[in-house]
Amino acid sequence: MAPANFFLFPRIKTVLKGIRLGSIEAMQDTMTRSLPEVPVEVFQDAYHAWQSRWRKCVDAQGNYFEEY
């Protein structure tokens, strides 16, 4: 069950590619401006995929999926 940042980081990373930021504040500002560019549907899809994964884990009651 991967956290949502595993879907988000590659998208934001492309914004930062080739940019040299001089400070943490500059990076934070760039990231903050980049987040609204990610469509809401992308966040919704990631949430639904995460929800599906945790449901499988709960349904498996601690068993491996191959055994389930």
C-alpha positions, 0 to 999 in steps of 0.5 A, a space after each residue: 500500500 504505497 502512500 499517495 506521494 508515490 503517484 505525485 512525486 514523479 509528476 512534480 519531478 518533471 516540473 523541477 527537471 533542469 531547474 536549479 533552485 537556490 534555496 529550500 524556500 524556492 523549491 517549496 514555492 515552485 512545488 506549491 505553484 505546481 500542485 494546482 496544475 495536477 488535475 483533481 481527477 489524478 488525485 481522485 484516481 490515486 485515492 481510489 486505487 489506494 482504497 482498493 489496495 487497503 480493502 484487499 489487505 483487510 479482506 485478506 485478514 493478514 494472509 498473503 494474496 497468493 493464499 487468499 
